[in-house]
């Protein structure tokens, strides 16, 4: 009987509707700015989930969170960030909770008014904690990244991923060291479930 190290995980075959694209290289091709946050590169034909699994088991498992922040479609991505923050409520500030309510409202009704409300909230906080980054992710999900009433400035596709990555990793950094790896695995697992069930 072989050891656990003799086995390889199954390769992902089924498409996940909550992902922007299915293959890791396609994702990097769409958003080359991801290279600033993820050092490792996907293999030829490697599905996002398989690449994520490899990152999670690698030297810098936080890169798995970064990958999912960029890989998810905007609405499930924001909901994922919301649920990541919600997983450790005792580590959140009142400001984080306020921002999460604003973000949940946008997920429930992704209107421009709700998006601008989140953008404004995220831009005007004194401290950029995980909740503020999540609000910026909502604000940068589409449309203009300029505050309402100013000339439009189109949001680059990678901006939501960058903000979401900052928010989730900031929340993870608040988790006690002895529980951090377990929480990281939980975050990544939630992202995969959301991507499959959207």
N, C-alpha and C positions, 0 to 999 in steps of 0.2 A: 504494500500500500504506500502511495506517495505521500510526501509531506505537503503542507499547505503551500510551500514555496514552489512545488512542482506543478501546481495548477495555474491555469490562466483564467481570468474572468471571461464570461461569454461576451461576444462582440454584439453591440447594439445594432439591430436591424430595423426595428419599427421607427417610423417617423414620430417626432414629438411636436405637436402643433404649437406649443408655447415657445418654441425656439425661433429665433430670427432665421437661422439656416441650420441645417443638420450636421454639416461637416466642419471640423475645427479650422481647416485651412481656408474654407470659404468665409468663415467668420473673421479671421485675421485679414483676408483680402478685402472684406467690406469695411473693416475698421482697423487699419494698420496701427492706429494710436494705442491699441491694446498692448503692443509690444513694450510700452512704458511701464505696464503693470504686471505683465506675465513674461518671464524670461524663457520658459520652456516653449517649445513649438509642437503643434500637432503633427502626427505622421500623415502620410499620403492616405486619403480615404478614411481617416480616423474620425468617427462620430464624436460630436461634442461631449456626450456622456462618457465615452471611453477615454477621451483625453482628460476629462474632469476626474475620472477615477484614477488615472495615472498621476495627475497633479496632487490629488488628495493623499496618495501614498508616497509621494516624492519628498524631496528635501524641504520644499517650501509649500506645505499643504494649503496655506492661505491663498495661493494662486488659484485653487479650485473655486474659492469664493469669487475671486476677481473674474474668472472665466464666466461663471454663471451670471454675474452682474451684467456682463456685456451680451451674453448669449440669449437671455430671455426677452421675449416681446415686452414692450413697455408696461402694459397693465399688469401682467403676471409678475414682472420684475419688481414693480413697486409693492405689490401685495406680498411677494416673497420678502422684501426688505422689511415691511411692516411686521410680518410674522417672525422674522429673525429678532427684531427688537423686542417684540412681545414675549419671546421665549425667556427673557431674563428681566421681568418687570421691576424687580428690586434694584436693578442697576441703572434704571432710567431716571432722569430728572423730570420735574413738572413740565419743563419746556419740551423734552422729548415726547411726553404724552400728548401735549397740545399739538405738536407737529404731526404726530401719528394720526390724530383725529382728522386733521386737515387732509392728510394723504388718503385715509380710508374713504373720505367723502369723494375724492377724485376717482378712486377705484370704483366706487359705487355708481358715480355719474361723472364720466370723464369729459366734462364740458370745459370750454375755454375759461369760463368764470372760475371754476374750481382749480384749474391749472394755474391761472394767474394768482389766485389766492395763496396757493402753495408756494409759487415762485416768490411772491412778495414776502411771505413769512420766512422763507429760507434765506432770502437776501438780507433781511433786516434784523437778524438775531444778534445778540451780543456775543454769544459763544456758539461755535459750529460743532454741536454734538451730533450723535447719530440721527436724531430726529430732524435736525436742520438739514443734514445731508439728504435724508429721505425726501424732505420737502423740495429741495433743489432737484432731485431726480424727477419728481412729478413736474416741476416747472420746466425741466429740460426734456420732457418726454416727446414733445412735438412743438410745432409752431415757432414762435419767436422767443428768444432768451432775453430780450430786452424787456424791462418793466412796462406794464400797460401804459399806453399813451405815448410811448417813444417810438421812433421809426423801428420797424421790425429788423431783427437780426436772427436769421435762421439758425436753429439749434443744430450743431453737428451731431451726427448719429451716435458718436461715442460718448457724448456728454452725460446722458442718463446713466450709462454704465459706470462712468468715472465717479459720479456722485453717489450712486448706489453702492459701489465698491467701498468708497470712503465711509459711508454710513454703517454698513454691515461690519467692516473691519474695525471701526471705532467701537461699535457695540461689543464685538468679540474681545477687544483689548480690555474691556471692563470686567470680563469674566475671570474669576480666579484661575491662576495658572493650572492648578490640578484638575480643573473642569473644562479647560479651554478646548482641548482636542475633541472631547465628546461633543461639545457645543458646535464646533466646526463641522463635524460629521453630520450633526443634526441639521445645520443650515444647508449643507450641500444636498442632503437627502430631501429636504423640503423643496429645494429648487427643482430637482429631478421630478418629483411627484407633480408639482405645479406645471412643469413643461409638458408632461404627458397627458394631463387631464384638462387642459384649457379647451 
